[in-house]
Amino acid sequence: MFWRGVWGYLPANIVQGVVGFLAIVIFTRLLSAEEFGRYAIAFSVFSLVHVAMFTWMEAAMARFWAVESRDPTATAAMFASLYRVVFGLSVVFIPVAALALWVWPMGALFKAAIAAGLFGVPARCVARLIQERYRAAGEVSKAANLDMSMTAAGLVLGVAFAFAGAGGAAPLLGLGIAPLLALPFTLRGELAFARGGRVDPVRLKTYARYGFPIAASLALTLVLTSTDRLLLALFLDEASVGAYHAAYSIANRTLDVLFIWLGAAGGPALVMALEHGGPARLRDAAREQGETFMLVGLPAAVGVALVARPLAEVLIGQDLRVAAAAITPWIAASALMAGLNAYYFGQAFTLGRRTERLLIAMSIPAVANVMLNLLLIPRLGLQGAAMATALSYGLGLAAFILLGRRVLVLPIPWDALIRCSVGAGIMALVVNRLPPLGGILELMVDAAVGGLVFACVAITLNAAGVRDVAVRLIAHARTRSVPA
């Protein structure tokens, strides 16, 4: 199930990556540094509200579908319970959000950006519920198509609103409207699962007990990724927030797309392995995933750090690129550790249904991040914020591993880590000796040479079993090419 999902979600993640980079290229040019900074802060508010209000239901769908789908009655009760709650919360949420914005003493431009994000939250939650059901059921093409359509539509709409003069609200208007366009094609089929079902308070209590700690831990993750922006705005200015967000978007988006790609296939595969095969099958599946995450994530993080300057020259507007390039290596390290936490080591808490411990684990880097930002931003500015984020995620990685092993032991891919580190180190030595050509040419040369060097070393060392896989694929291809 894991590899079927990996290849099935590849087109969606290519679209995610392309759209993510296009968004940086376009919006850092269409929006001023101040407008981009307002968008960054409004996006943080939008994400935090979504997580606090609705994410627990999405988490419940992802974890409990494999169990509830065995019985049509249980399935109907699950869908009736989740969808009626999300529709009820939406009816309450919209007027409360409107009232809060009306009384909140902030500038009109900030209000417009935040309102654009908040009013799109309910539709985005419903779309995420549908997508999580597709993923949990192994309906890879449906999940991928929904993801691609919303991602592309969000960018197109955001750009249109930017040209119309919506400023920092433009990208969020795109993110909010895109799910609404998808629901007429998807929602009716999902609601059919609820036919004949009733709201089950016992089930909802189980879902809430499982989902709320996940939502709270994600809220702490957002605190970890948003505190630096808010404190930069406090200690410096909105333009500094824009530069920081641009750098964060480049490095984090690169790694995040890779981890989301593998995690979209990996999470449901681990649930199925545990529910249908028990601990032994889970260990085998987890070991394979851990090695794959290391093989893909480690060289990607090192590669982003190596090409920080030409990458910023290509993707980021003139006003933001110099400051953004300087902090990109720190953000790349943070993104690697965040991905390992969210998509591998954090699975121990969700698989073991001890999500309250996930909340404890996540509170450690979140609290550390606030303290480190308060300490480092006044002294080091943007560099201080980036360093604080990296140090916080390092503490978080240690906490996730140590606390997660008390719930469910997931193998640590030490062998793959060592071999991939050697490959990444050799790649860095080679790329650092290449001439500084500048711009797109330097980016292409560095990426091509670095990728080739790492691939050669990884195959030579058989990192994460990549040589064994290559040999099997070649043998299979030769077998198929031989005439019967």
N, C-alpha and C positions, 0 to 999 in steps of 0.2 A: 504493500500500500504506500510505503514511503516513497519509493522511486517512481511509482506511477504518478503520485502527486507532484514530485519534483519536476518531472518532465511536463506534466499537465499544466502546472502553474508557471512554467517558464515564460510563455508569451505574455501573461498578465504582468509578470515582474519586469520584463523588458519594457512594457508600456509604462509601468510605474517608474522605472528608472529614467526613461526618456522624458516623460512628462515632468518628473521631479526636477531634472536638470533644465528643461525648457522653462519651467516656472521661475527658476533662479535667474536664468539669462534674461527672460522677458520682464519680470517684475522689478528686478534691480535696475532696469533701464527705463521702464515706463513710470515707476514710482520714484519720488525723491527719497533721499536717505531718511528723512523724517517720516514720510508716509510709510516706507518699508518698516521702520521701527514701530510705528503705530500698529501696522498689520501683525508684526511679531508678537506684540503684547496682547492684542485682541485674539490672536490664534491661541495663545496660552490660556486665556480666559475661556474661550470656546471649548478647548480640549478638556479643561478641568471640569467644567459644568457637565459636559457629556459623560465623562467618567463617573462623576459623583452621582448623577441621576439615573443613568441608563445602563452602564456597562455590566452591572451585576447580572442582568438578564441575558446579555450576550454571552457571558462566561458560562451561565447555566446551560444555555443551548448547546454550547460547544462541548461541555463535559457530560451532560446527561442524555443526549440524543442516543448514544450507543446503547444505553440501558432501556430507556423509555420506548424506543422504536420497536422493541421485541413484541409489544402488546398494543394493538390498535386502540384499546380503551385508555391505556396509559399515555399513548401519543396524543390522543384527543384532549385529555386533561392537561397535558403539558402545554400544548399550543393555546388552548383556551385560557389557561392561567397567565402565560407570559404575554400574549397579545392584548388581552383585556387590561392588564396592568399597564403596559406601555401606552395604550391609547388613553387610559385614564390619567396617567401622569402627564401626557402631552397636553391634555385639555387644561390641566392646572398650571403646567409649566409656562406656557406662552403668556398668559396675562400677568403672572407673577414676574416673569422676566421683563415684560414691558414696564410694569410699575417700578421695578428696581432701577431700570435705566432712567426712567423719568425723574426719580428722586435723587439719583446718584450725582453728586456735584463734580462733573468732569466736562471737558470741552466737547463741543458738538462733533468734531472730527473723530475723537475717540469713541463717543457714543455711537456714531454711525458704524464704525468698524466692528465694535463689540456686538451691536444689534444684528449686523449681518451674519455673524457667526452663531449667536444664540438662537435665532429663529429657525436656523437650519438643523438644529440638534435633533428634534424628534424624528424627522424624516430620515436622518442619517442613522439613527438607532434602529429603525425598522429595517432599513436596508442591510445593516450589519447583522441583525437577527437572521435575515434570510440567507446572507452569505455564510454565517456560521453553521446554519443547518446544512447548506450545500456541502461545506467542507467536512462536517462530521459524518455525513452520509456517503462521502466519497464521490460526490457528483462534481468532479473536478472541472469539467468544461463549463458547467453552469456558474460555479463560483468564479472561475477565471473570466468568463464573459461579463458577468456583472461588475467585477472589479475593473476591468478594462474600460467598460462603457462609462462608469461613474468617474473614473480618473480622467479620461479624455474630455468628457463633457464639462467637468469642473474647471479644467484649464481653459477650454475655449470660452466658456461663460465668464470666467475671471478676467481673461484678456479683453473681452468685449466690454465689460464694465469698467476696466481700467481706461480704455480708449474713450469711454463715455464720461470720464472724470470722476469716478467713484473713489479714487484715492486708495487709502489703506483698507477700505471695505471691499474692494473689487475681488481679491482672491477668495475671501470668505463668502461672498455672494455666490461665486461659482461652486464652492464646496457645499453650500446649503441647498442650492437649487438642483444640482445634478442628481441626488438621490430621488427627489420628487419625480424627475423624468423617468426613472427606472421602475418606480413602484407599480404603475399601471400594467407593466408586463410581467411582474413577479409576485405581487402580493396576493392576488386571488388564489393562485395555486397553493401558497403556503397556508392561507386561512382555511382551505379545504381540510387540512389535517385536524383542525379544531372542531369540525362538524360533529355534533352530538356530545361534545365535551363540556364540562363545567369547571368553573374556577375551583381549584383544590387548595384550600388554605394550608394543608399539611405539606403539599408539594412546594408551594410558594415559600413556606418557612425553610424547607430544605434548600431550595435554590438560593434564597437570601443568605442563609448561613454559609453557604459555599461561596456565593458571588460577591457579597459585600466586602469581605476582606481582600478579594482580588481588586475590586474597584478602589478600595482605600489604598492598596499598595500601588496601583496605577496612578492614583492621585498624588501619592508621595513621589512617584517617578516624575510626574509633571512638575511638582514642586522642585524636584532636583534639576529639571531642565528649564524651569521658568524663573527660579529665584535669581539666577545670574542676570537675566534680562531686566527684571524689575529693579534690582540693585544697581545695574549699570545706568538705567534711566534716572535713578535717584542720585547716584554719585557723579555721573558724567552727563550724557544727553541722549536724545532719541537717535541721533546719527550713529552713536556708538552701539546702541542696541541693534540698529540696522546692520552694521558691519559684523557684529557678533552673530546675528541670526543668519546672515548670508554664509559665513564660514561654517556655522553649525549645520546649515542646510546641505552644503556640499559634502562635508565629511560624514555626517550622520546619515544623510540620505543614501549615500553610496553603500555604506555597510548595512543600513536598515533594510534596503531593498533586498540585499542578499539574504539576510536573516529572516525577513518576512517570507521570502520565497521558500527557503528550507523549512521554516516554522509552519507555514500553511500546510505543508505535507507532513511534517514531523509530528506536530501535536496530535492530530487525529490518529496517526499511525501508532503512537505510543498508547493512546487510550484503548484502541482496538487490541493492541498486543496484550495489555494488562487484563482487559475485560474478557478476552476470548482465549488467551494463551497462558495467563498467569505470570508470576515473577520471572521465571526463566526466559520466557519469550520476550518479556519487557527488557531484561538486561541485554539480550542480543540486539534488539532494536535500538536501545539507547546507545550502546557502544558504537554501532554503525553511524548513528546520527551525530554523536559527539565528535567522531573522527572526521566526518564530512564538514561539520561546522568549523573545525580547526583548519582543514585543508583549504576551505574557501575564505573564511573570515580573516585569518592571520595575514596572509599575503595581501589581501585587499586593504587592510588597515595600514600596513607598511607602505603599500603602493600609493595610497592617497596622501600619506605624509610626505613621500618622496616627490610627488608632483604638485605640491600645494601651490607653488607660485604660478606655473603655467596653467594650472587648472583654474585658478582665480582670474588670470588674465583672459581666459576664454569665456568663462561663465558669468563673472560678476562685473557689474558696472564700474566705471572708472572711479567713482567717489568712494567705493567700498573695498576695492580689491586688495589694496596694500595691507590694510589692517586685517582683513579676513585671511589672507595667505599666512600671516605671521602666527595665527592661532590654530590653523587647520590641523597640524600634527597632534596637538593636544586633544582636539575633538575626535580625531580618528581613533586614538587610543581609548577614549571614553566610549565611542560607539561600539568598538569591539567588545569591551567588557559588558556594556549594556545588552548587547545581543546575546552573549553567552548566558547572562542572567535570565533574560526574558524567555529565550527560546530553548534553553537546554537545562541549566541547573534549577531554574524556577519551576520546571515541570514536576520536580519531586513533590512540591507542596500541592499542586493541583491534582496530580495522579493519586496521591495519598489522601486527598480531601482534607488536608490540614491547612487550609488557606489562611487561618489566623496566624500561623507561623510565617507565612509569606509576608504578612503585614509587618511583623516584627523585624524580619530580615530587611525589608525595604526601608524601614524607619531609620536604620543605621546610616546608610549613605545620604538620605534626605536631610537628616539633622546635621550631619557632618558638612553637607554642601552649604547650608545656610551659614554655619559658623565660619567655614573657610572663605566663602565669598565676602562676608563682612570683614574678615581679616585681610584678604588679599586684594580686593578691588580698589580700596582707597590707596594702596601702595603701588600696585602694578597695573591697574586699569584692565584692559581687555585680556592681557596675558594672565592676570590674576584670576579672572573669571574662568578662563580655560583651564588653568592649572587646578583650580578648586574642583571643577567638574571631573577631571581625570582622577584626582586623588580620591574623591568621593566614590566614584565607580569602582576604584580598586578596593576600598573598604567594603563596598557592597558585594563584590565578587567573593571575597573571603567569607562574608556573612552568609551568602546564599549557599556556598559549598558546605560550610560547617553546620548550619542549621538544617539545611535540606537533607543531609545524611542521617539526621535523627528521625526523619519521616520516611524517606525512601532512598535507598542508596543507588545513585546513578553513577556509572563508571566514569572516572576522570581519564580522558584520552592522553595519558602522559607520553606514550610512544609517538603518537601523531604530533603532539605539541613540540617535542624535541626535534623531530625530523623537519617539520614545517618551519620551525624557528631557524634551523640551519639554512633551509632554502631561502627564507626571507632575508636572512643576514647576507647571504651571498648576492642575492638580488639587489640589496641596498648598496653593497660595495660596487657592483658593476654600474648601476644607474647613477650613482654619485660621481662617477668618472666621465660621464657623457658630457659633451659640450652644451652650454646654456644657449640653445637656439632661440628660445622665447616663443610664447604663444602656442598656437595649435600644432605647429611643427614639433616643438619640443615635447609637448604633451603626447603626441602620437608616437614619437621615437622612444621616449622614456617608457610609455605603457607597453609598447610592443617588445622592446628589449627586456624590460623587467619581467613581463609575463612569460617570455620564452626561457629566460634564465631560471625562473622559479619552476617552470614545468619540467625542464631538464633535470634539475636537482631533485625535485619531488619524485620523478620516475626513477632516477638512479637510486635514491634512498628508499623507494617504495613507501613514501609517506602516506599514511592513512590507507595503505593497500592499493594505491592508485595504479601501480604497475601490474598487480594481479588482475585488476579490473580491465586494464587495457589489453592484457594477454587474452583474457576470456572473450572480450569483444572482437579481437582480431580473429581468434579461432572460430567464433560463431559466424563471423562474416565469411571466412574461407569455406566453412561447411555449407553455407547457403549458396555460395557461388559455384560449388562443384555440381555439375549436372547429374541428375539421377540415372 
